[in-house]
Every structure is written in structure tokens, then in C-alpha cells.
Amino acid sequence: YTIDPFYAAFAADPDVTNSAAVNFSSVNLPFAMGYAYHADFPRAAGWTFSPSIFGPPFFGGAGFVGVKYLKSATGPGEINLYSNTTNGGPFPDPNSAVRLYKYLSGTITPADGVACNQGDPLVSKICFIEPATPRDVRMLESSTPIALEAGQSASIVVSYIHAAPVLIPGFAGAGTRVIPGDPTRLTNATLLSQGANTIDSLMGFAGFDDGNGDGIV
């Protein structure tokens, strides 16, 4: 029989530095990339790196762990839905196949005991982002749905990205807490023209050009 729609996902619990419970996670949808970081960008004890890794324009703090979709089950490298899950807390990891399906398809509702906080996930493509309290956050990136016929297979391809943070003007560096901000800002040309979230600037955002004037980043 055919499974339609069939959802699959990449999921991870990155645990950036040795303080897993002090992490945030968010997403850059134009780049189809979820990421995690330590809320305070510390230089973890015992780490040894070539000094060139933290040379200008970067600073010597714990950086980013990113996972970028290169290919989804339907072909294009795009995320159908991104979400944090939390180790307990406000958006717990799925505890059943039914709940996992709802997470990946964006059909979770308050009746399930949890709620998305990024608007309608079928529109925003984002369900839950921990906004202000660092946690042991996990992340999932579901693939665009397909009709999977008996005997058929499909592939997801991702790349891991590890990078030091950029020292932006006015930022104090390691030890400074940064919250994720509004990840939908990156897909809104009007808002983004007024400046990106701090976290996106620390990841290297330096501006964009809406060349065709369609209001989409």
C-alpha cells in the first residue's frame, strides 16, 4: 500500500559545549538550516584550537552547530517544518508515533498538550522555538511530504556546519547571552531590511538584496 503523505526528518540533540542545558536552537529557512548554540558563547575549558579559527572577524567563543538540507525526499533542499523539542519542559520530545507524525507534519494542536509558538506552522514552517530560557534543546527538520509507494525509497541529504561566531559591532563577546529572536524575520523582506536578529548577525548575516522585488528573502 502507499503511505501518503509520508514524512521523514533529520533530528539531533547537539549539546553545544559541556553545558547541554544552556543551549538555544533556531532555524534559517532561506538557507534550509537549523542550528544550535550555547546561550552565552563561552570558551569551554580544555578546548584547544588553532588561533586562526577565532581570528577576525570571529571571536573566541563556542560557535554554532548547523544542519543544512541539501536534498529533501521530494528533491529540493527545503525544510517542511522545523521545531525545537525540549528535554521535558514546554515542548517535550515526542513520546509516541502519533505525536511524532504530528510534529513532523505540523499538525500538533493545543489539544495534544503542547502548542507551537511561531504562528500557523503550515504557513511559517516553524512550530516551536524556545524563546528565552536556555534548555537542553533538540531540533528536528522534517522533509517535504511524499507519497511513498510499496517498495519505493527516498533520500534526505544534509550537511553539518560548524563555525565560530562573528564579533559584530557593539557585542561584548563570550559571556554575553543571546536569545534566538524571531526566526520568521529572515523570510520577511520588510522586517529584514530593518536589520536581522542579533543571533543571525553573529552567524554572519550582512544584508540581502530583494532583486526581483517580490518581498521574499
Secondary structure as a PSIPRED ss2 file (coil, helix, strand):
# PSIPRED VFORMAT (PSIPRED V4.0)

   1 Y C   1.000  0.000  0.000
   2 T C   1.000  0.000  0.000
   3 I E   0.000  0.000  1.000
   4 D E   0.000  0.000  1.000
   5 P E   0.000  0.000  1.000
   6 F E   0.000  0.000  1.000
   7 Y C   1.000  0.000  0.000
   8 A C   1.000  0.000  0.000
   9 A E   0.000  0.000  1.000
  10 F E   0.000  0.000  1.000
  11 A E   0.000  0.000  1.000
  12 A E   0.000  0.000  1.000
  13 D C   1.000  0.000  0.000
  14 P C   1.000  0.000  0.000
  15 D C   1.000  0.000  0.000
  16 V C   1.000  0.000  0.000
  17 T C   1.000  0.000  0.000
  18 N C   1.000  0.000  0.000
  19 S C   1.000  0.000  0.000
  20 A H   0.000  1.000  0.000
  21 A H   0.000  1.000  0.000
  22 V H   0.000  1.000  0.000
  23 N E   0.000  0.000  1.000
  24 F E   0.000  0.000  1.000
  25 S E   0.000  0.000  1.000
  26 S E   0.000  0.000  1.000
  27 V E   0.000  0.000  1.000
  28 N E   0.000  0.000  1.000
  29 L H   0.000  1.000  0.000
  30 P H   0.000  1.000  0.000
  31 F H   0.000  1.000  0.000
  32 A C   1.000  0.000  0.000
  33 M E   0.000  0.000  1.000
  34 G E   0.000  0.000  1.000
  35 Y E   0.000  0.000  1.000
  36 A E   0.000  0.000  1.000
  37 Y E   0.000  0.000  1.000
  38 H E   0.000  0.000  1.000
  39 A C   1.000  0.000  0.000
  40 D C   1.000  0.000  0.000
  41 F C   1.000  0.000  0.000
  42 P C   1.000  0.000  0.000
  43 R C   1.000  0.000  0.000
  44 A C   1.000  0.000  0.000
  45 A C   1.000  0.000  0.000
  46 G C   1.000  0.000  0.000
  47 W C   1.000  0.000  0.000
  48 T C   1.000  0.000  0.000
  49 F C   1.000  0.000  0.000
  50 S C   1.000  0.000  0.000
  51 P H   0.000  1.000  0.000
  52 S H   0.000  1.000  0.000
  53 I H   0.000  1.000  0.000
  54 F H   0.000  1.000  0.000
  55 G C   1.000  0.000  0.000
  56 P C   1.000  0.000  0.000
  57 P C   1.000  0.000  0.000
  58 F E   0.000  0.000  1.000
  59 F C   1.000  0.000  0.000
  60 G C   1.000  0.000  0.000
  61 G C   1.000  0.000  0.000
  62 A C   1.000  0.000  0.000
  63 G C   1.000  0.000  0.000
  64 F E   0.000  0.000  1.000
  65 V E   0.000  0.000  1.000
  66 G E   0.000  0.000  1.000
  67 V E   0.000  0.000  1.000
  68 K E   0.000  0.000  1.000
  69 Y E   0.000  0.000  1.000
  70 L E   0.000  0.000  1.000
  71 K E   0.000  0.000  1.000
  72 S C   1.000  0.000  0.000
  73 A C   1.000  0.000  0.000
  74 T C   1.000  0.000  0.000
  75 G C   1.000  0.000  0.000
  76 P C   1.000  0.000  0.000
  77 G C   1.000  0.000  0.000
  78 E C   1.000  0.000  0.000
  79 I E   0.000  0.000  1.000
  80 N E   0.000  0.000  1.000
  81 L E   0.000  0.000  1.000
  82 Y E   0.000  0.000  1.000
  83 S E   0.000  0.000  1.000
  84 N E   0.000  0.000  1.000
  85 T E   0.000  0.000  1.000
  86 T E   0.000  0.000  1.000
  87 N C   1.000  0.000  0.000
  88 G C   1.000  0.000  0.000
  89 G C   1.000  0.000  0.000
  90 P C   1.000  0.000  0.000
  91 F C   1.000  0.000  0.000
  92 P E   0.000  0.000  1.000
  93 D C   1.000  0.000  0.000
  94 P C   1.000  0.000  0.000
  95 N C   1.000  0.000  0.000
  96 S C   1.000  0.000  0.000
  97 A H   0.000  1.000  0.000
  98 V H   0.000  1.000  0.000
  99 R H   0.000  1.000  0.000
 100 L H   0.000  1.000  0.000
 101 Y H   0.000  1.000  0.000
 102 K H   0.000  1.000  0.000
 103 Y H   0.000  1.000  0.000
 104 L H   0.000  1.000  0.000
 105 S H   0.000  1.000  0.000
 106 G C   1.000  0.000  0.000
 107 T C   1.000  0.000  0.000
 108 I C   1.000  0.000  0.000
 109 T C   1.000  0.000  0.000
 110 P H   0.000  1.000  0.000
 111 A H   0.000  1.000  0.000
 112 D H   0.000  1.000  0.000
 113 G C   1.000  0.000  0.000
 114 V C   1.000  0.000  0.000
 115 A C   1.000  0.000  0.000
 116 C C   1.000  0.000  0.000
 117 N C   1.000  0.000  0.000
 118 Q C   1.000  0.000  0.000
 119 G C   1.000  0.000  0.000
 120 D C   1.000  0.000  0.000
 121 P H   0.000  1.000  0.000
 122 L H   0.000  1.000  0.000
 123 V H   0.000  1.000  0.000
 124 S H   0.000  1.000  0.000
 125 K C   1.000  0.000  0.000
 126 I E   0.000  0.000  1.000
 127 C C   1.000  0.000  0.000
 128 F C   1.000  0.000  0.000
 129 I C   1.000  0.000  0.000
 130 E C   1.000  0.000  0.000
 131 P C   1.000  0.000  0.000
 132 A C   1.000  0.000  0.000
 133 T C   1.000  0.000  0.000
 134 P C   1.000  0.000  0.000
 135 R E   0.000  0.000  1.000
 136 D C   1.000  0.000  0.000
 137 V E   0.000  0.000  1.000
 138 R E   0.000  0.000  1.000
 139 M E   0.000  0.000  1.000
 140 L E   0.000  0.000  1.000
 141 E E   0.000  0.000  1.000
 142 S E   0.000  0.000  1.000
 143 S E   0.000  0.000  1.000
 144 T C   1.000  0.000  0.000
 145 P C   1.000  0.000  0.000
 146 I E   0.000  0.000  1.000
 147 A E   0.000  0.000  1.000
 148 L E   0.000  0.000  1.000
 149 E C   1.000  0.000  0.000
 150 A C   1.000  0.000  0.000
 151 G C   1.000  0.000  0.000
 152 Q C   1.000  0.000  0.000
 153 S C   1.000  0.000  0.000
 154 A C   1.000  0.000  0.000
 155 S C   1.000  0.000  0.000
 156 I C   1.000  0.000  0.000
 157 V E   0.000  0.000  1.000
 158 V E   0.000  0.000  1.000
 159 S E   0.000  0.000  1.000
 160 Y E   0.000  0.000  1.000
 161 I E   0.000  0.000  1.000
 162 H E   0.000  0.000  1.000
 163 A E   0.000  0.000  1.000
 164 A C   1.000  0.000  0.000
 165 P C   1.000  0.000  0.000
 166 V E   0.000  0.000  1.000
 167 L C   1.000  0.000  0.000
 168 I C   1.000  0.000  0.000
 169 P C   1.000  0.000  0.000
 170 G C   1.000  0.000  0.000
 171 F C   1.000  0.000  0.000
 172 A C   1.000  0.000  0.000
 173 G C   1.000  0.000  0.000
 174 A C   1.000  0.000  0.000
 175 G C   1.000  0.000  0.000
 176 T C   1.000  0.000  0.000
 177 R C   1.000  0.000  0.000
 178 V C   1.000  0.000  0.000
 179 I C   1.000  0.000  0.000
 180 P C   1.000  0.000  0.000
 181 G C   1.000  0.000  0.000
 182 D C   1.000  0.000  0.000
 183 P H   0.000  1.000  0.000
 184 T H   0.000  1.000  0.000
 185 R H   0.000  1.000  0.000
 186 L H   0.000  1.000  0.000
 187 T H   0.000  1.000  0.000
 188 N E   0.000  0.000  1.000
 189 A H   0.000  1.000  0.000
 190 T H   0.000  1.000  0.000
 191 L H   0.000  1.000  0.000
 192 L H   0.000  1.000  0.000
 193 S C   1.000  0.000  0.000
 194 Q C   1.000  0.000  0.000
 195 G C   1.000  0.000  0.000
 196 A C   1.000  0.000  0.000
 197 N C   1.000  0.000  0.000
 198 T H   0.000  1.000  0.000
 199 I H   0.000  1.000  0.000
 200 D H   0.000  1.000  0.000
 201 S H   0.000  1.000  0.000
 202 L H   0.000  1.000  0.000
 203 M C   1.000  0.000  0.000
 204 G C   1.000  0.000  0.000
 205 F C   1.000  0.000  0.000
 206 A C   1.000  0.000  0.000
 207 G C   1.000  0.000  0.000
 208 F C   1.000  0.000  0.000
 209 D C   1.000  0.000  0.000
 210 D C   1.000  0.000  0.000
 211 G C   1.000  0.000  0.000
 212 N C   1.000  0.000  0.000
 213 G C   1.000  0.000  0.000
 214 D C   1.000  0.000  0.000
 215 G C   1.000  0.000  0.000
 216 I E   0.000  0.000  1.000
 217 V C   1.000  0.000  0.000
